[in-house]
């Protein structure tokens, strides 16, 4: 059974209804042929531009939309914004412009797309079979993602002067772990983090280092906090978010009175353990003031880390699996750490801010009582 596809009554699998939106008749035909060959997917409609797609949407009620970027009348990004306002529907970008690390890709994910696929140059033939399988797999996974409660973030691009390092002492350490689908989740969280919080934020994303570099540059333009690439020897600053690749082993150490990052290439690049390693180091230093957050992804990295954070008295947040493209990481974390808070990605930044505020309030009340 394909993950995320619900069974119909009687045991048969429910068809995933797809609307294809692309101005190329050739590509629409190729995608329709590809999807029609899968018994779990039904193409319910085609549109040559955004306006046509929006007109068809209420009547077709698709489970998933595939969307090109460059189209006449209304381009893909404008169409995506209208979809998420009028009839939120899981949308997968399939375009020559939505390559990994590209600005258009990050824009689409920020506006609500579930995932992205670089448009195949051709469809069909033995050589294309693995690529075609990946496309249909993503479409079926996207159908399981629940986005009924879409929250639009109106984040303005920040000027360099508006985003600065905070000088306040670091009281909390917040660690995010994400893998497949992680760009989308982190784009809903990092731009909304509170730059005034006495906390340092560190995220591990299982993608290649050059894509982390591109992601950092993009986030820094749209986030309330400063976003930096995690590098060895960096002295941590509160109100700042540091990003690392999953192929790097990253830890936090205390040197005199300062917290410092240690970043080294993973000795086992084929094994996923960077999230666990970071969370274990932060739990040791921050104890009850550590917060571990496990987001979408395959495999199990992060589950042991948040379990240790919880054991040390810290807090754990797990992205609600129903909002994840890939559910294995959050579901494993929930099995191992039953004290986790289960929160949709769009509300995780708010939840972190609330946890920090509540902890600071308790500390103040405790101080008053002792006085």
N, C-alpha and C positions, 0 to 999 in steps of 0.2 A: 504493500500500500504506500502510495506517495505521501510523505509528511504534509499535513495541513489540508488535505482534501477530505472533507466530511463525507461520511457514508449517508446515502439515502435510506429511507425506510425500506426494509427488505434486503439490505446488504449491498446493493450496487452503489458505485461511486457517483457522486454528483458531478455533472459536467461543469467545467469552468467556462463561463460565457465571456468571450473576448471581442472587444471592439478595436479594429485596426485603424490607426490614423496616420496617414502618410501621403504626401502629394505625388509620390511615384507609383503609377499603376503597376509597374513591374515589381516593385517591392511589396505592394499590397498583395499581389497575386502570389508571390513567393512565400510570404508569411502565411497567407491563407492555406496554401498547399502544405506548408510545414505543420501548422496547427491542426489541420483537418486529418492529418495522418496519425494524430494522437487521439485515442478513443476517449480520453478524459477532457478534451478541449473542444469547444464548439464556437466557431466564429459566427457571431450574431449580426455583425455589421462592419462596414468599411466607410471611411471618410477621407476626402482628399485635402481637407484643411480644418483648422480649428473651429470655424463657424459651423461647418457642416457637422462636425463631431458633437458640438454642444446642442445642436438641434436634435440629433439622434439620441442623445444620452437618456432623456427621461423615458422614452418609449422602449429602448432596448434594455435598460437596466443591466449593463454588463458587470461581471465580477472583476474584470481586469481590463485596462485600456493600455494598448501599446501606442506610443506617441513619438513622432518625429519632431525635430526642432525647427529646421528650416522649411517653412510652408508659406504659400501665399495667403492673402486675406487675414489670417491670424496665425502667428507662429506658435510653436509648441510651448514655450514658456508662458506666453500670455494665456493660451488655452488651459494649461495646467492650473494657473491661478484661478481661472473661472470654474474649473472642475471642482477644485477644493473648496470653493465658496458655495457653489450651487448644488453639487451632488458629489460629495467626497467619495472617490472610487480609487482603489489601488491602481496606480499607474506606473508602468515600466517604460522608461525612455529607450527607444531603439533608434539611434542616430549616428551618423558619422562624426558628429560633434561631441557625443557623450562617451569619450574615452576616459580611462581612469586618470585622475589628476587634472582634468581640464576644468576651466572656470565654468563652462556651460553645464558640466556635470554637477558641480557643487551647487550652482544656481538651481538646477532642477530638483535636487534633493532638498534644498532649503525651502523650496516652494511646495514641497509635499510629495514628490515622486518616491516610490518605494525602492526602486533600484534602477540601474542603467545597464545597457548593453550596447557595445559598439556595433553599428550596423554591419552585418556580414556583407562581404563583397559579392558573394554568390550563395545560393541555397540549393542544395541537392548534390548528389554524388557521394561516393564512399568517403572521400577526404573531408567532406563537410559534416559527416554524421556526428562526431563528438560535439562540434559547435552547435548543431541543431538540437542535440540532446540538452545542452546547457540552457538554451533559450526556452525550450518547453518546460524544463525543470523550474526555472525562475518564474515563469508565468503561473505555474501551479502553486508554487510557494506564495506568490504575491496574493493569490486568491484567498489565502487564509489570514492575511493581515487585516485587523480591524481598525478602521480609521474613521468611524462615524463621528467621533468627537474631535474634529480638527480644530486646532487652535492656531490662529495666524499670528506669527511674530512679526511685528513691524519694527525690525531692527534697522536703524540707519547706519550707513557706513561711518565708521569712527575716524576722526582725524588723528594724526600722530600725537597731537598735544592732548587729546581727550583721553587717551589710554596711557596711563603711567603706572609705574611700580608703586606699590603701597609700602610705607615704611613701618607699619604696625607689626608687632610680633606675631609669629605664626603660632596659633593655638590649635589648629585643626589640620589634618591631612586627609584629603579626599582623593580617592583613587578610582579611576574608571578603567574597565576592561572591555574591549569590543573586538569583534572579528567580522565575519561576513555580514554585510548590512550595517556596519558600524558607522560609516560616513553619515548616513541618514540620522541615526540616533544621536550622534555627537553634535550634529548641526542643530538639533532641537534642544540641546542642553547647554553646550559651552557658550554660545552667544548670550544666554540669559543668566549666567552665573554672576553673583554679586561681587563686584570688584572691591567693595568696602569690607567684605568679610575678612576676619583675621585667619584666613585659611589659605593653604596652597593646594592647587588642583593638579593632578598628574594623570595622564591618560596613556594607555597602551593600546595601539590599534594594529591588528595583524594584517598589515599591508606592507609592500616594499618601501624601504626608506625614502626613495625619491618622491613617492606619493604622499608620505607624511610631510615632507618639506613643502609640497604644493598645498596641502591641506592647512598647514600652519599659516602660510601666507594668506590664504583665503579667510580663515577664521579671524585673523588679526584685523581684517578690514571690517568685519561685521559684529564683533563681540564687544561686550561691555568691559571685559577684562583683557589684560595683555596676554597674548598667546605666544609661546616660544617653543622652539625645538629643544628637546631634552639632550643636553650634551654633558660629557664627563667633566666634573669639577665645578659645575654651575652652583652658585650659592642661591638657595631658594628664597623667593620673595613672596609675601602674602599678596593676595589679589592677582595672582598670575597662574596661568594654566600651561603646563609643560606637556608636550606630546612626544611619544617614543614609538618606534616600530616594534612589532612582535619579534623580529629577528635580533633585537638588542636585549641584553639583560640589564635591567635598571633597578637600582636600589637607592634608598635614602640613608645617609649616615650622619651622625652628629660629630662635627669637628669643632671642639671648644664650645662656643655658644651658638654656632651656626648649623643649619641643616644644609647638606650638600648632596648633589646627585652624583651617583657613580653609574656610568654607562659603558658597557663593553659588548662586543659582538657575542652572540650566543655560541657556546661551544657545541651545541646540538641544534643547528638551524632547522632541522626537520621535525623537531619536537616543540610543541607549544607549551611554554611554562613561564613566559615573561610576566604575565599578569599575576600569577601566583607569587613569583619571586618578589615583585614590587609590593604587593599587598602584605606579604609576610614581614618585609623590612619596615613598612610604615606602621603595622600593628605593634611591632616591638618598640618603636620610638614614641608613637603617639598614644598607644593603649586605648583608653576609653574615648579619646578624642580623634580616633580614626573612623573614616566612613568609606566603606567599600561598595562599589557600584558595578554590577555585572550586566552587560548589555547583550544585544543580539550576537549570534555567532555559532559556528560549528565547534565540535569537540568540547572539552571540559575545562579549559584554562580559566582560572578565576574562582572555581568552586572551593578549592582548598584554601585559597587566600581569604575569601570572605568568611569562611568557617573559623579561621584563626582570628580575624578581626572581631567577630562576635564573641569568641572565647575570651578575648582580652577586654571585653566590655564595650567595644565600639559598635557602630551601627552599620547595618547592611541594607542596601536597596537593590532590588532586582527588577529589571525592565519586565513589565507584564508580558508573558510569552505571546499573548494574542496580538500584541503590537510589534512583534519581532518577525523579520523575514526568516531568520534561522533561529530555531528555538532551543537547540541542544544546550548551549552555554547557560542560559537562564534557568532552564528546567533542571539541569544538574545542580546548579547552585541552590535552587529551592529544595531539592531532595536532601542536600547535605546540611543546609542551614535553615532550619525551620523558623528562625526568628526574623527572617527577611521581610522587609516591606516590599510589596509588589505594586509597582507604579508604572503607568504608561510613560513612554519616553518624554512626551510633551510636558509632563508635570514634574519630572525629576529635579530640574533646577529649583523649582519652588519648594519641593520637599527637602532638598539639601539646605536651603536658606532657612526653612522652618526649624530643622534639626539644630542648626548652628545657633539660631536665636534662642531656642528653648534651653539648650545647654548653657549658654551664657547667662540666661536669666536664672537658672538654678544655681549657678556659681555665685551670682550676685546675692541671691537670697540666702545661700549658705554663709557667705561672708558676713552679711548683716546679722544673722543669728549668732554667729561666733563672736561678733563685736559686742 
